[in-house]
Amino acid sequence: MGVKIQGSKIYLPKLGWMRFYNSRPIPDGFTIKAGAVRKRQNGWYVSVRIEDKSVPDYLAKSLKDVVKVIGCDLGITKLVHLSDGFQLENPKFSTTKKAKRTLKFRQRRVSRQAKGSKTRKKAVKRVGIFHQKINDKRQAYHWKVANKIVSRKIDGIA
């Protein structure tokens, strides 16, 4: 889609060439399909979608081959209930004693600063970074749970 990478520079349509930190080099044989730019509390991020033509497309199993199917239900006290009785915990990352205390102190610092001041902007950014940290922990846990569910000896998930 017009995204190009040369060393530590990336070309984005409508923006042009920009410097970026190339954290993972693109392997040989892969082509760049698209790029997405997003702003988070601690900076701007570019995610690049790549494709390898040598990998065949995934073929779905026919219904005759599906033997064991498992059902998933999302809950509140437990994150996931599986139909075979297995349950996965729902850790509350933002409601722990330490997280509540940290958030309380950081939000209080924001409220004490004068509106529009540089120190208030810094304090607001600190609160945002804390929320981002909690979000990152949640997302990592969700990937871990998804991996646990998929790695079970099953043919399908409902």
Rosetta constraint file for C-alpha pairs under 8 A:
AtomPair CA 1 CA 32 HARMONIC 7.97 0.50
AtomPair CA 1 CA 33 HARMONIC 6.03 0.50
AtomPair CA 1 CA 34 HARMONIC 5.45 0.50
AtomPair CA 1 CA 35 HARMONIC 7.94 0.50
AtomPair CA 2 CA 11 HARMONIC 7.59 0.50
AtomPair CA 2 CA 12 HARMONIC 6.89 0.50
AtomPair CA 2 CA 13 HARMONIC 6.16 0.50
AtomPair CA 2 CA 34 HARMONIC 7.66 0.50
AtomPair CA 3 CA 10 HARMONIC 7.14 0.50
AtomPair CA 3 CA 11 HARMONIC 5.41 0.50
AtomPair CA 3 CA 12 HARMONIC 5.25 0.50
AtomPair CA 3 CA 13 HARMONIC 6.78 0.50
AtomPair CA 3 CA 32 HARMONIC 6.94 0.50
AtomPair CA 3 CA 33 HARMONIC 7.68 0.50
AtomPair CA 3 CA 34 HARMONIC 6.38 0.50
AtomPair CA 3 CA 35 HARMONIC 6.44 0.50
AtomPair CA 4 CA 10 HARMONIC 5.69 0.50
AtomPair CA 4 CA 11 HARMONIC 5.00 0.50
AtomPair CA 4 CA 12 HARMONIC 7.22 0.50
AtomPair CA 4 CA 32 HARMONIC 7.49 0.50
AtomPair CA 5 CA 9 HARMONIC 5.90 0.50
AtomPair CA 5 CA 10 HARMONIC 4.50 0.50
AtomPair CA 5 CA 11 HARMONIC 6.34 0.50
AtomPair CA 6 CA 10 HARMONIC 6.38 0.50
AtomPair CA 7 CA 22 HARMONIC 7.68 0.50
AtomPair CA 8 CA 19 HARMONIC 5.91 0.50
AtomPair CA 8 CA 20 HARMONIC 5.60 0.50
AtomPair CA 8 CA 21 HARMONIC 6.14 0.50
AtomPair CA 8 CA 22 HARMONIC 5.97 0.50
AtomPair CA 9 CA 17 HARMONIC 6.37 0.50
AtomPair CA 9 CA 18 HARMONIC 5.46 0.50
AtomPair CA 9 CA 19 HARMONIC 4.54 0.50
AtomPair CA 9 CA 20 HARMONIC 5.80 0.50
AtomPair CA 10 CA 17 HARMONIC 5.51 0.50
AtomPair CA 10 CA 18 HARMONIC 5.41 0.50
AtomPair CA 10 CA 19 HARMONIC 6.42 0.50
AtomPair CA 10 CA 20 HARMONIC 6.78 0.50
AtomPair CA 11 CA 15 HARMONIC 7.49 0.50
AtomPair CA 11 CA 16 HARMONIC 5.19 0.50
AtomPair CA 11 CA 17 HARMONIC 4.28 0.50
AtomPair CA 11 CA 18 HARMONIC 6.35 0.50
AtomPair CA 12 CA 16 HARMONIC 5.22 0.50
AtomPair CA 12 CA 17 HARMONIC 6.45 0.50
AtomPair CA 12 CA 18 HARMONIC 7.73 0.50
AtomPair CA 12 CA 35 HARMONIC 7.65 0.50
AtomPair CA 26 CA 30 HARMONIC 6.85 0.50
AtomPair CA 26 CA 50 HARMONIC 8.00 0.50
AtomPair CA 29 CA 52 HARMONIC 6.39 0.50
AtomPair CA 29 CA 53 HARMONIC 7.95 0.50
AtomPair CA 30 CA 50 HARMONIC 6.16 0.50
AtomPair CA 30 CA 51 HARMONIC 5.38 0.50
AtomPair CA 30 CA 52 HARMONIC 4.72 0.50
AtomPair CA 30 CA 53 HARMONIC 7.50 0.50
AtomPair CA 31 CA 50 HARMONIC 5.47 0.50
AtomPair CA 31 CA 51 HARMONIC 5.33 0.50
AtomPair CA 31 CA 52 HARMONIC 6.59 0.50
AtomPair CA 32 CA 48 HARMONIC 6.92 0.50
AtomPair CA 32 CA 49 HARMONIC 6.05 0.50
AtomPair CA 32 CA 50 HARMONIC 4.46 0.50
AtomPair CA 32 CA 51 HARMONIC 6.47 0.50
AtomPair CA 33 CA 48 HARMONIC 7.54 0.50
AtomPair CA 33 CA 49 HARMONIC 5.47 0.50
AtomPair CA 33 CA 50 HARMONIC 5.31 0.50
AtomPair CA 33 CA 51 HARMONIC 6.55 0.50
AtomPair CA 34 CA 48 HARMONIC 5.86 0.50
AtomPair CA 34 CA 49 HARMONIC 5.18 0.50
AtomPair CA 34 CA 50 HARMONIC 7.25 0.50
AtomPair CA 35 CA 46 HARMONIC 6.63 0.50
AtomPair CA 35 CA 47 HARMONIC 5.59 0.50
AtomPair CA 35 CA 48 HARMONIC 4.32 0.50
AtomPair CA 35 CA 49 HARMONIC 6.04 0.50
AtomPair CA 36 CA 46 HARMONIC 5.54 0.50
AtomPair CA 36 CA 47 HARMONIC 5.23 0.50
AtomPair CA 36 CA 48 HARMONIC 6.47 0.50
AtomPair CA 37 CA 44 HARMONIC 7.06 0.50
AtomPair CA 37 CA 45 HARMONIC 5.68 0.50
AtomPair CA 37 CA 46 HARMONIC 4.51 0.50
AtomPair CA 37 CA 47 HARMONIC 6.55 0.50
AtomPair CA 38 CA 44 HARMONIC 5.77 0.50
AtomPair CA 38 CA 45 HARMONIC 5.32 0.50
AtomPair CA 38 CA 46 HARMONIC 6.50 0.50
AtomPair CA 39 CA 43 HARMONIC 5.95 0.50
AtomPair CA 39 CA 44 HARMONIC 4.43 0.50
AtomPair CA 39 CA 45 HARMONIC 6.23 0.50
AtomPair CA 40 CA 44 HARMONIC 6.06 0.50
AtomPair CA 40 CA 45 HARMONIC 7.47 0.50
AtomPair CA 40 CA 132 HARMONIC 7.85 0.50
AtomPair CA 41 CA 125 HARMONIC 6.72 0.50
AtomPair CA 41 CA 128 HARMONIC 5.93 0.50
AtomPair CA 41 CA 129 HARMONIC 5.56 0.50
AtomPair CA 41 CA 132 HARMONIC 6.98 0.50
AtomPair CA 42 CA 129 HARMONIC 6.67 0.50
AtomPair CA 61 CA 65 HARMONIC 6.27 0.50
AtomPair CA 61 CA 66 HARMONIC 6.97 0.50
AtomPair CA 62 CA 66 HARMONIC 6.92 0.50
AtomPair CA 66 CA 155 HARMONIC 5.47 0.50
AtomPair CA 66 CA 156 HARMONIC 6.82 0.50
AtomPair CA 67 CA 154 HARMONIC 7.84 0.50
AtomPair CA 67 CA 155 HARMONIC 6.30 0.50
AtomPair CA 68 CA 154 HARMONIC 5.27 0.50
AtomPair CA 68 CA 155 HARMONIC 5.34 0.50
AtomPair CA 68 CA 156 HARMONIC 6.60 0.50
AtomPair CA 69 CA 154 HARMONIC 6.04 0.50
AtomPair CA 69 CA 155 HARMONIC 5.81 0.50
AtomPair CA 69 CA 156 HARMONIC 4.58 0.50
AtomPair CA 69 CA 157 HARMONIC 5.63 0.50
AtomPair CA 69 CA 158 HARMONIC 6.89 0.50
AtomPair CA 70 CA 82 HARMONIC 6.74 0.50
AtomPair CA 70 CA 83 HARMONIC 5.80 0.50
AtomPair CA 70 CA 84 HARMONIC 7.08 0.50
AtomPair CA 70 CA 154 HARMONIC 7.01 0.50
AtomPair CA 70 CA 156 HARMONIC 6.37 0.50
AtomPair CA 70 CA 157 HARMONIC 5.02 0.50
AtomPair CA 70 CA 158 HARMONIC 6.01 0.50
AtomPair CA 71 CA 82 HARMONIC 5.60 0.50
AtomPair CA 71 CA 83 HARMONIC 4.96 0.50
AtomPair CA 71 CA 157 HARMONIC 5.83 0.50
AtomPair CA 71 CA 158 HARMONIC 4.63 0.50
AtomPair CA 72 CA 80 HARMONIC 6.46 0.50
AtomPair CA 72 CA 81 HARMONIC 5.80 0.50
AtomPair CA 72 CA 82 HARMONIC 4.72 0.50
AtomPair CA 72 CA 83 HARMONIC 6.43 0.50
AtomPair CA 72 CA 157 HARMONIC 7.31 0.50
AtomPair CA 72 CA 158 HARMONIC 6.41 0.50
AtomPair CA 73 CA 80 HARMONIC 5.62 0.50
AtomPair CA 73 CA 81 HARMONIC 5.14 0.50
AtomPair CA 73 CA 82 HARMONIC 6.44 0.50
AtomPair CA 74 CA 78 HARMONIC 7.68 0.50
AtomPair CA 74 CA 79 HARMONIC 5.66 0.50
AtomPair CA 74 CA 80 HARMONIC 4.63 0.50
AtomPair CA 74 CA 81 HARMONIC 6.34 0.50
AtomPair CA 75 CA 79 HARMONIC 5.09 0.50
AtomPair CA 75 CA 80 HARMONIC 5.83 0.50
AtomPair CA 75 CA 81 HARMONIC 7.03 0.50
AtomPair CA 76 CA 90 HARMONIC 7.21 0.50
AtomPair CA 77 CA 89 HARMONIC 7.54 0.50
AtomPair CA 77 CA 90 HARMONIC 6.33 0.50
AtomPair CA 78 CA 87 HARMONIC 6.61 0.50
AtomPair CA 78 CA 88 HARMONIC 5.90 0.50
AtomPair CA 78 CA 89 HARMONIC 4.83 0.50
AtomPair CA 78 CA 90 HARMONIC 4.96 0.50
AtomPair CA 79 CA 87 HARMONIC 7.53 0.50
AtomPair CA 79 CA 88 HARMONIC 5.64 0.50
AtomPair CA 79 CA 89 HARMONIC 5.43 0.50
AtomPair CA 79 CA 90 HARMONIC 4.42 0.50
AtomPair CA 80 CA 87 HARMONIC 5.73 0.50
AtomPair CA 80 CA 88 HARMONIC 5.28 0.50
AtomPair CA 80 CA 89 HARMONIC 7.35 0.50
AtomPair CA 80 CA 90 HARMONIC 7.90 0.50
AtomPair CA 81 CA 85 HARMONIC 6.87 0.50
AtomPair CA 81 CA 86 HARMONIC 6.17 0.50
AtomPair CA 81 CA 87 HARMONIC 4.66 0.50
AtomPair CA 81 CA 88 HARMONIC 6.71 0.50
AtomPair CA 82 CA 86 HARMONIC 5.22 0.50
AtomPair CA 82 CA 87 HARMONIC 6.16 0.50
AtomPair CA 88 CA 145 HARMONIC 7.56 0.50
AtomPair CA 92 CA 96 HARMONIC 6.63 0.50
AtomPair CA 93 CA 99 HARMONIC 7.39 0.50
AtomPair CA 93 CA 134 HARMONIC 6.19 0.50
AtomPair CA 93 CA 137 HARMONIC 7.37 0.50
AtomPair CA 93 CA 138 HARMONIC 7.06 0.50
AtomPair CA 94 CA 99 HARMONIC 5.63 0.50
AtomPair CA 94 CA 100 HARMONIC 6.73 0.50
AtomPair CA 94 CA 134 HARMONIC 6.39 0.50
AtomPair CA 95 CA 99 HARMONIC 6.25 0.50
AtomPair CA 95 CA 100 HARMONIC 5.90 0.50
AtomPair CA 96 CA 100 HARMONIC 6.15 0.50
AtomPair CA 97 CA 101 HARMONIC 6.19 0.50
AtomPair CA 98 CA 102 HARMONIC 6.11 0.50
AtomPair CA 99 CA 103 HARMONIC 6.06 0.50
AtomPair CA 100 CA 104 HARMONIC 6.00 0.50
AtomPair CA 101 CA 105 HARMONIC 6.28 0.50
AtomPair CA 102 CA 106 HARMONIC 6.20 0.50
AtomPair CA 103 CA 107 HARMONIC 5.97 0.50
AtomPair CA 103 CA 127 HARMONIC 6.96 0.50
AtomPair CA 103 CA 130 HARMONIC 7.49 0.50
AtomPair CA 104 CA 108 HARMONIC 6.06 0.50
AtomPair CA 105 CA 109 HARMONIC 6.28 0.50
AtomPair CA 106 CA 110 HARMONIC 6.50 0.50
AtomPair CA 106 CA 123 HARMONIC 6.90 0.50
AtomPair CA 106 CA 126 HARMONIC 7.11 0.50
AtomPair CA 106 CA 127 HARMONIC 5.91 0.50
AtomPair CA 107 CA 111 HARMONIC 6.37 0.50
AtomPair CA 107 CA 123 HARMONIC 7.84 0.50
AtomPair CA 107 CA 124 HARMONIC 7.74 0.50
AtomPair CA 107 CA 127 HARMONIC 6.62 0.50
AtomPair CA 108 CA 112 HARMONIC 6.28 0.50
AtomPair CA 109 CA 113 HARMONIC 6.59 0.50
AtomPair CA 109 CA 120 HARMONIC 7.95 0.50
AtomPair CA 109 CA 123 HARMONIC 6.47 0.50
AtomPair CA 110 CA 120 HARMONIC 5.60 0.50
AtomPair CA 110 CA 123 HARMONIC 5.30 0.50
AtomPair CA 110 CA 124 HARMONIC 6.02 0.50
AtomPair CA 113 CA 117 HARMONIC 7.18 0.50
AtomPair CA 113 CA 119 HARMONIC 6.71 0.50
AtomPair CA 113 CA 120 HARMONIC 5.14 0.50
AtomPair CA 114 CA 120 HARMONIC 6.53 0.50
AtomPair CA 115 CA 120 HARMONIC 6.69 0.50
AtomPair CA 116 CA 120 HARMONIC 6.79 0.50
AtomPair CA 116 CA 121 HARMONIC 7.34 0.50
AtomPair CA 117 CA 121 HARMONIC 6.55 0.50
AtomPair CA 118 CA 122 HARMONIC 6.36 0.50
AtomPair CA 119 CA 123 HARMONIC 6.18 0.50
AtomPair CA 120 CA 124 HARMONIC 6.07 0.50
AtomPair CA 121 CA 125 HARMONIC 6.13 0.50
AtomPair CA 122 CA 126 HARMONIC 6.31 0.50
AtomPair CA 123 CA 127 HARMONIC 6.45 0.50
AtomPair CA 124 CA 128 HARMONIC 6.25 0.50
AtomPair CA 125 CA 129 HARMONIC 6.12 0.50
AtomPair CA 126 CA 130 HARMONIC 6.29 0.50
AtomPair CA 127 CA 131 HARMONIC 6.37 0.50
AtomPair CA 128 CA 132 HARMONIC 6.14 0.50
AtomPair CA 129 CA 133 HARMONIC 6.15 0.50
AtomPair CA 130 CA 134 HARMONIC 6.46 0.50
AtomPair CA 131 CA 135 HARMONIC 6.21 0.50
AtomPair CA 132 CA 136 HARMONIC 6.09 0.50
AtomPair CA 133 CA 137 HARMONIC 6.31 0.50
AtomPair CA 134 CA 138 HARMONIC 6.29 0.50
AtomPair CA 135 CA 139 HARMONIC 6.16 0.50
AtomPair CA 136 CA 140 HARMONIC 6.11 0.50
AtomPair CA 137 CA 141 HARMONIC 6.20 0.50
AtomPair CA 138 CA 142 HARMONIC 6.20 0.50
AtomPair CA 139 CA 143 HARMONIC 6.34 0.50
AtomPair CA 140 CA 144 HARMONIC 6.28 0.50
AtomPair CA 141 CA 145 HARMONIC 6.17 0.50
AtomPair CA 142 CA 146 HARMONIC 6.10 0.50
AtomPair CA 143 CA 147 HARMONIC 6.13 0.50
AtomPair CA 144 CA 148 HARMONIC 6.32 0.50
AtomPair CA 145 CA 149 HARMONIC 6.32 0.50
AtomPair CA 146 CA 150 HARMONIC 6.14 0.50
AtomPair CA 147 CA 151 HARMONIC 5.91 0.50
AtomPair CA 148 CA 152 HARMONIC 6.69 0.50
AtomPair CA 150 CA 154 HARMONIC 7.77 0.50
